[in-house]
Amino acid sequence: MSRKLLDLWVGFFVAIGFTAVLFLALRVGNLSSANFAETYQLTAKFDNIGGLKVRGPVKSAGVVVGRVSDIRFDPQAYEALVTVTIDSRYQFPKDTFASILTAGLLGEQYIGLDAGGDEKMLKPGDVFAKTQSAVVLEKLISQFMFNKASETPDSK
């Protein structure tokens, strides 16, 4: 095998390896699902977002219909303002319920949308009327422990 042919094969395999590493990096970073279709933005207000992150999925009936595009803090209302970008193929009624859920016991957090029955649809820039904050596992455990500690044994 000539030196030039060997160099060509090495270059070919290096290019394949680089492409594979790039693909894995995009998958891990949740960027491989970049969608260039038309979208619209909605806002949700939560008391606690837990571990929700930008680029987190927005799901309805288990189907990814959008992504979290921005998370801000409202200093007047002391709430988290979460902006989501929804694919324009999906329209939701005005009374859609947005809640922060966890995939599995300790999985990533995402926003779940439960469609309501209103005939009017949400328009770009609208705010979800009903939301449910994230369930924080540490908070639940501390409440359980506090309740157990405050119980007094029955004296009979």
Contact map, one row per residue, 1 for C-alpha under 8 A:
111011000000000000000000000000000000000000000000000000000000000000000000000000000000000000000000000000000000000000000000000000000000000000000000000000000000
111111000000000000000000000000000000000000000000000000000000000000000000000000000000000000000000000000000000000000000000000000000000000000000000000000000000
111111100000000000000000000000000000000000000000000000000000000000000000000000000000000000000000000000000000000000000000000000000000000000000000000000000000
011111110000000000000000000000000000000000000000000000000000000000000000000000000000000000000000000000000000000000000000000000000000000000000000000000000000
111111111000000000000000000000000000000000000000000000000000000000000000000000000000000000000000000000000000000000000000000000000000000000000000000000000000
111111111100000000000000000000000000000000000000000000000000000000000000000000000000000000000000000000000000000000000000000000000000000000000000000000000000
001111111110000000000000000000000000000000000000000000000000000000000000000000000000000000000000000000000000000000000000000000000000000000000000000000000000
000111111111000000000000000000000000000000000000000000000000000000000000000000000000000000000000000000000000000000000000000000000000000000000000000000000000
000011111111100000000000000000000000000000000000000000000000000000000000000000000000000000000000000000000000000000000000000000000000000000000000000000000000
000001111111110000000000000000000000000000000000000000000000000000000000000000000000000000000000000000000000000000000000000000000000000000000000000000000000
000000111111111000000000000000000000000000000000000000000000000000000000000000000000000000000000000000000000000000000000000000000000000000000000000000000000
000000011111111100000000000000000000000000000000000000000000000000000000000000000000000000000000000000000000000000000000000000000000000000000000000000000000
000000001111111110000000000000000000000000000000000000000000000000000000000000000000000000000000000000000000000000000000000000000000000000000000000000000000
000000000111111111000000000000000000000000000000000000000000000000000000000000000000000000000000000000000000000000000000000000000000000000000000000000000000
000000000011111111100000000000000000000000000000000000000000000000000000000000000000000000000000000000000000000000000000000000000000000000000000000000000000
000000000001111111110000000000000000000000000000000000000000000000000000000000000000000000000000000000000000000000000000000000000000000000000000000000000000
000000000000111111111000000000000000000000000000000000000000000000000000000000000000000000000000000000000000000000000000000000000000000000000000000000000000
000000000000011111111100000000000000000000000000000000000000000000000000000000000000000000000000000000000000000000000000000000000000000000000000000000000000
000000000000001111111110000000000000000000000000000000000000000000000000000000000000000000000000000000000000000000000000000000000000000000000000000000000000
000000000000000111111111000000000000000000000000000000000000000000000000000000000000000000000000000000000000000000000000000000000000000000000000000000000000
000000000000000011111111100000000000000000000000000000000000000000000000000000000000000000000000000000000000000000000000000000000000000000000000000000000000
000000000000000001111111110000000000000000000000000000000000000000000000000000000000000000000000000000000000000000000000000000000000000000000000000000000000
000000000000000000111111111000010000000000000000000000000000000000000000000000000000000000000000000000000000000000000000000000000000000000000000000000000000
000000000000000000011111111100000000000000000000000000000000000000000000000000000000000000000000000000000000000000000000000000000000000000000000000000000000
000000000000000000001111111110000000000000000000000000000000000000000000000000000000000000000000000000000000000000000000000000000000000000000000000000000000
000000000000000000000111111111110000000000000000000000000000000000000000000000000000000000000000000000000000000000000000000000000000000000000000000000000000
000000000000000000000011111111110000000000000000000000000000000000000000000000000000000000000000000000000000000000000000000000000000000000000000000000000000
000000000000000000000001111111100000000000000000000000000000000000000000000000000000000000000000000000000000000000000000000000000000000000000000000000000000
000000000000000000000000111111110000000000000000000000000000000000000000000000000000000000000000000000000000000000000000000000000000000000000000000000000000
000000000000000000000000011111111000000000000000000000110000000000000000000000000000000000000000000000000000000000000000000000000000000000000000000000000000
000000000000000000000000011111111100000000000000000000000000000000000000000000000000000000000000000000000000000000000000000000000000000000000000000000000000
000000000000000000000010011011111100000000000000000000000000000000000000000000000000000000000000000000000000000000000000000000000000000000000000000000000000
000000000000000000000000000001111110000000000000000000000000000000000000000000000000000000000000000000000000000000000000000000000000000000000000000000000000
000000000000000000000000000000111111000000000000000000000000000000000000000000000000000000000000000000000000000000000000000000000000000000000000000000000000
000000000000000000000000000000001111100000000000000000000000000000000000000000000000000000000000000000000000000000000000000000000000000000000000000000000000
000000000000000000000000000000000111110000000000000000000000000000000000000000000000000000000000000000000000000000000000000000000000000000000000000000000000
000000000000000000000000000000000011111000000000000000000000000000000000000000000000001100000000000000000000000000000000000000000000000000000000000000000000
000000000000000000000000000000000001111100000000000000000000000000000000000000000000001100000000000000000000000000000000000000000000000000000000000000000000
000000000000000000000000000000000000111110000000000000000000000000000000000000000000111100000000000000000000000000000000000000000000000000000000000000000000
000000000000000000000000000000000000011111000000000000000000000000000000000000000000111100000000000000000000000000000000000110000000000000000000000000000000
000000000000000000000000000000000000001111100000000000000000000000000000000000000011110000000000000000000000000000000000000111000000000000000000000000000000
000000000000000000000000000000000000000111110000000000000000000000000000000000000011110000000000000000000000000000000000001111110000000000000000000000000000
000000000000000000000000000000000000000011111000000000000000000000000000000000001111000000000000000000000000000000000000000011110000000000000000000000000000
000000000000000000000000000000000000000001111100000000000000000000000000000000001111000000000000010000000000000000000000000000111010000000000000000000000000
000000000000000000000000000000000000000000111110000000000000000000000000000000111100000000000000000000000000000000000000000000110010000000000000000000000000
000000000000000000000000000000000000000000011111100000000000000000000000000000111100000000000000000000000000000000000000000000000011100000000000000000000000
000000000000000000000000000000000000000000001111100000000000000000000000000001110000000000000000000000000000000000000000000000000000100000000000000000000000
000000000000000000000000000000000000000000000111110000000000000000000000000000110000000000000000000000000000000000000000000000000000110000000000000000000000
000000000000000000000000000000000000000000000111111100000000000000000000000000010000000000000000000100000000000000000000000000000000110000000000000000000000
000000000000000000000000000000000000000000000001111100000000000000000000000000000000000000000000000000000000100000000000000000000000111100000000000000000000
000000000000000000000000000000000000000000000000111110000000000000000000000000000000000000000000000000000001100000000000000000000000000000000000000000000000
000000000000000000000000000000000000000000000000111111010000000000000000000000000000000000000000000100000001110000000000000000000000000000000000000000000000
000000000000000000000000000000000000000000000000001111110000000000010010000000000000000000000000000000000000100000000000000000000000000000000000000000000000
000000000000000000000000000000000000000000000000000111110000000000111110000000000000000000000000000000000000000000000000000000000000000000000000000000000000
000000000000000000000000000001000000000000000000000011111000000000111000000000000000000000000000000000000000000000000000000000000000000000000000000000000000
000000000000000000000000000001000000000000000000000111111100000000110000000000000000000000000000000000000000111000000000000000000000000000000000000000000000
000000000000000000000000000000000000000000000000000000111110000111110000000000000000000000000000000000000000011000000000000000000000000000000000000000000000
000000000000000000000000000000000000000000000000000000011111000111110000000000000001010000000000000000000000011110000000000000000000000000000000000000000000
000000000000000000000000000000000000000000000000000000001111111111000000000000000000000000000000000000000000011110000000000000000000000000000000000000000000
000000000000000000000000000000000000000000000000000000000111111110000000000000000000000000000000000000000000000111100000000000000000000000000000000000000000
000000000000000000000000000000000000000000000000000000000011111000000000000000000000000000000000000000000000000011000000000000000000000000000000000000000000
000000000000000000000000000000000000000000000000000000000011111100000000000000000000000000000000000000000000000000000000000000000000000000000000000000000000
000000000000000000000000000000000000000000000000000000000011111110000000000000000000000000000000000000000000000000000000000000000000000000000000000000000000
000000000000000000000000000000000000000000000000000000001111011111100000000000000000000000000000000000000000000000000000000000000000000000000000000000000000
000000000000000000000000000000000000000000000000000000001111001111100000000000000000011001000000000000000000000000000000000000000000000000000000000000000000
000000000000000000000000000000000000000000000000000000001110000111110000000000000001111000000000000000000000000000000000000000000000000000000000000000000000
000000000000000000000000000000000000000000000000000001111100000111111000000000000001110000000000000000000000000000000000000000000000000000000000000000000000
000000000000000000000000000000000000000000000000000011111100000001111110000000000111100000000000000000000000000000000000000000000000000000000000000000000000
000000000000000000000000000000000000000000000000000001100000000000111110000000000111100000000000000000000000000000000000000000000000000000000000000000000000
000000000000000000000000000000000000000000000000000001000000000000011111000000000111000000000000000000000000000000000000000000000000000000000000000000000000
000000000000000000000000000000000000000000000000000011000000000000011111100000011110000000000000000000000000000000000000000000000000000000000000000000000000
000000000000000000000000000000000000000000000000000000000000000000000111110000011100000000000000000000000000000000000000000000000000000000000000000000000000
000000000000000000000000000000000000000000000000000000000000000000000011111001111000000000000000000000000000000000000000000000000000000000000000000000000000
000000000000000000000000000000000000000000000000000000000000000000000001111111111000000000000000000000000000000000000000000000000000000000000000000000000000
000000000000000000000000000000000000000000000000000000000000000000000000111111100000000000000000000000000000000000000000000000000000000000000000000000000000
000000000000000000000000000000000000000000000000000000000000000000000000011111000000000000000000000000000000000000000000000000000000000000000000000000000000
000000000000000000000000000000000000000000000000000000000000000000000000011111100000000000000000000000000000000000000000000000000000000000000000000000000000
000000000000000000000000000000000000000000000010000000000000000000000000111111110000000000000000000000000000000000000000000000000000000000000000000000000000
000000000000000000000000000000000000000000001111000000000000000000000000111011111000000000000000000000000000000000000000000000000000000000000000000000000000
000000000000000000000000000000000000000000001111100000000000000000000011110001111100000000000000000000000000000000000000000000000000000000000000000000000000
000000000000000000000000000000000000000000111100000000000000000000000011110000111110000000000000000000000000000000000000000000000000000000000000000000000000
000000000000000000000000000000000000000000111100000000000000000000011111000000011111000000000000000000000000000000000000000000000000000000000000000000000000
000000000000000000000000000000000000000011110000000000000000000000011110000000001111100000000000000000000000000000000000000000000000000000000000000000000000
000000000000000000000000000000000000000011110000000000000100000001111100000000000111110000000000000000000000000000000000000000000000000000000000000000000000
000000000000000000000000000000000000001111000000000000000000000001111000000000000011111000000000000000000000000000000000000000000000000000000000000000000000
000000000000000000000000000000000000001111000000000000000100000011100000000000000001111101000000000000000000000000000000000000000000000000000000000000000000
000000000000000000000000000000000000111100000000000000000000000011000000000000000000111111000000000000000000000000000000000000000000000000000000000000000000
000000000000000000000000000000000000111100000000000000000000000000000000000000000000011111100000000000000000000000000000000000000000000000000000000000000000
000000000000000000000000000000000000000000000000000000000000000000000000000000000000001111100000000000000000000000000000000000000000000000000000000000000000
000000000000000000000000000000000000000000000000000000000000000010000000000000000000011111110000000000000000000000000000000000000000000000000000000000000000
000000000000000000000000000000000000000000000000000000000000000000000000000000000000000111111000000000000000000000000000110000000000000000000000000000000000
000000000000000000000000000000000000000000000000000000000000000000000000000000000000000001111101000000000000000000110000110000000000000000000000000000000000
000000000000000000000000000000000000000000000000000000000000000000000000000000000000000000111111000000000000000000111111110000000000000000000000000000000000
000000000000000000000000000000000000000000000000000000000000000000000000000000000000000000011111000000000000000000010111110000011000000000000000000000000000
000000000000000000000000000000000000000000000000000000000000000000000000000000000000000000001111100000000000000000111100000000011100000000000000000000000000
000000000000000000000000000000000000000000000000000000000000000000000000000000000000000000011111110000000000000011110000000000011100000000000000000000000000
000000000000000000000000000000000000000000000000000000000000000000000000000000000000000000000011111000000000000011110000000000011111000000000000000000000000
000000000000000000000000000000000000000000010000000000000000000000000000000000000000000000000001111100000000001111000000000000010111000000000000000000000000
000000000000000000000000000000000000000000000000000000000000000000000000000000000000000000000000111110000000001110000000000000000011110000000000000000000000
000000000000000000000000000000000000000000000000100100000000000000000000000000000000000000000000011111000000111100000000000000000001111000000000000000000000
000000000000000000000000000000000000000000000000000000000000000000000000000000000000000000000000001111100000111100000000000000000000011000000000000000000000
000000000000000000000000000000000000000000000000000000000000000000000000000000000000000000000000000111111111110000000000000000000000000000000000000000000000
000000000000000000000000000000000000000000000000000000000000000000000000000000000000000000000000000011111111110000000000000000000000000000000000000000000000
000000000000000000000000000000000000000000000000000000000000000000000000000000000000000000000000000001111111000000000000000000000000000000000000000000000000
000000000000000000000000000000000000000000000000000000000000000000000000000000000000000000000000000001111110000000000000000000000000000000000000000000000000
000000000000000000000000000000000000000000000000000000000000000000000000000000000000000000000000000001111111000000000000000000000000000000000000000000000000
000000000000000000000000000000000000000000000000000000000000000000000000000000000000000000000000000001111111100000000000000000000000000000000000000000000000
000000000000000000000000000000000000000000000000001100000000000000000000000000000000000000000000000001110111110000000000000000000000000000000000000000000000
000000000000000000000000000000000000000000000000011110010000000000000000000000000000000000000000000111100011111000000000000000000000000000000000000000000000
000000000000000000000000000000000000000000000000000100011110000000000000000000000000000000000000000111100001111100000000000000000000000000000000000000000000
000000000000000000000000000000000000000000000000000000011110000000000000000000000000000000000000011110000000111110000000000000000000000000000000000000000000
000000000000000000000000000000000000000000000000000000000111000000000000000000000000000000000000011110000000011111000000000000000000000000000000000000000000
000000000000000000000000000000000000000000000000000000000111100000000000000000000000000000000001111000000000001111100000000000000000000000000000000000000000
000000000000000000000000000000000000000000000000000000000001100000000000000000000000000000000001110000000000000111110000000000000000000000000000000000000000
000000000000000000000000000000000000000000000000000000000001000000000000000000000000000000011011100000000000000011111000000000000000000000000000000000000000
000000000000000000000000000000000000000000000000000000000000000000000000000000000000000000011111100000000000000001111100000000000000000000000000000000000000
000000000000000000000000000000000000000000000000000000000000000000000000000000000000000000001010000000000000000000111110000000000000000000000000000000000000
000000000000000000000000000000000000000000000000000000000000000000000000000000000000000000001110000000000000000000011111100000000000000000000000000000000000
000000000000000000000000000000000000000000000000000000000000000000000000000000000000000000001100000000000000000000001111100000000000000000000000000000000000
000000000000000000000000000000000000000000000000000000000000000000000000000000000000000000001100000000000000000000000111110000000000000000000000000000000000
000000000000000000000000000000000000000000000000000000000000000000000000000000000000000000111100000000000000000000000111111000000000000000000000000000000000
000000000000000000000000000000000000000000000000000000000000000000000000000000000000000000111100000000000000000000000001111101000000000000000000000000000000
000000000000000000000000000000000000000001000000000000000000000000000000000000000000000000000000000000000000000000000000111111000000000000000000000000000000
000000000000000000000000000000000000000111000000000000000000000000000000000000000000000000000000000000000000000000000000011111000000000000000000000000000000
000000000000000000000000000000000000000111100000000000000000000000000000000000000000000000000000000000000000000000000000001111100000000000000000000000000000
000000000000000000000000000000000000000011100000000000000000000000000000000000000000000000000000000000000000000000000000011111110000000000000000000000000000
000000000000000000000000000000000000000001111000000000000000000000000000000000000000000000000000000000000000000000000000000011111000000000000000000000000000
000000000000000000000000000000000000000001111000000000000000000000000000000000000000000000000111110000000000000000000000000001111110000000000000000000000000
000000000000000000000000000000000000000000010000000000000000000000000000000000000000000000000111100000000000000000000000000000111110000000000000000000000000
000000000000000000000000000000000000000000000000000000000000000000000000000000000000000000000011110000000000000000000000000000011111000000000000000000000000
000000000000000000000000000000000000000000011100000000000000000000000000000000000000000000000000111000000000000000000000000000011111100000000000000000000000
000000000000000000000000000000000000000000000100000000000000000000000000000000000000000000000000111100000000000000000000000000000111110000000000000000000000
000000000000000000000000000000000000000000000111110000000000000000000000000000000000000000000000001100000000000000000000000000000011111000000000000000000000
000000000000000000000000000000000000000000000001110000000000000000000000000000000000000000000000001110000000000000000000000000000001111100000000000000000000
000000000000000000000000000000000000000000000000010000000000000000000000000000000000000000000000000110000000000000000000000000000000111110110000000000000000
000000000000000000000000000000000000000000000000010000000000000000000000000000000000000000000000000000000000000000000000000000000000011111110000000000000000
000000000000000000000000000000000000000000000000000000000000000000000000000000000000000000000000000000000000000000000000000000000000001111111000000000000000
000000000000000000000000000000000000000000000000000000000000000000000000000000000000000000000000000000000000000000000000000000000000000111111100000000000000
000000000000000000000000000000000000000000000000000000000000000000000000000000000000000000000000000000000000000000000000000000000000001111111110000000000000
000000000000000000000000000000000000000000000000000000000000000000000000000000000000000000000000000000000000000000000000000000000000001111111111000000000000
000000000000000000000000000000000000000000000000000000000000000000000000000000000000000000000000000000000000000000000000000000000000000011111111100000000000
000000000000000000000000000000000000000000000000000000000000000000000000000000000000000000000000000000000000000000000000000000000000000001111111110000000000
000000000000000000000000000000000000000000000000000000000000000000000000000000000000000000000000000000000000000000000000000000000000000000111111111000000000
000000000000000000000000000000000000000000000000000000000000000000000000000000000000000000000000000000000000000000000000000000000000000000011111111100000000
000000000000000000000000000000000000000000000000000000000000000000000000000000000000000000000000000000000000000000000000000000000000000000001111111110000000
000000000000000000000000000000000000000000000000000000000000000000000000000000000000000000000000000000000000000000000000000000000000000000000111111111000000
000000000000000000000000000000000000000000000000000000000000000000000000000000000000000000000000000000000000000000000000000000000000000000000011111111100000
000000000000000000000000000000000000000000000000000000000000000000000000000000000000000000000000000000000000000000000000000000000000000000000001111111100000
000000000000000000000000000000000000000000000000000000000000000000000000000000000000000000000000000000000000000000000000000000000000000000000000111111110000
000000000000000000000000000000000000000000000000000000000000000000000000000000000000000000000000000000000000000000000000000000000000000000000000011111110000
000000000000000000000000000000000000000000000000000000000000000000000000000000000000000000000000000000000000000000000000000000000000000000000000001111111000
000000000000000000000000000000000000000000000000000000000000000000000000000000000000000000000000000000000000000000000000000000000000000000000000000011111100
000000000000000000000000000000000000000000000000000000000000000000000000000000000000000000000000000000000000000000000000000000000000000000000000000000111110
000000000000000000000000000000000000000000000000000000000000000000000000000000000000000000000000000000000000000000000000000000000000000000000000000000011111
000000000000000000000000000000000000000000000000000000000000000000000000000000000000000000000000000000000000000000000000000000000000000000000000000000001111
000000000000000000000000000000000000000000000000000000000000000000000000000000000000000000000000000000000000000000000000000000000000000000000000000000000111
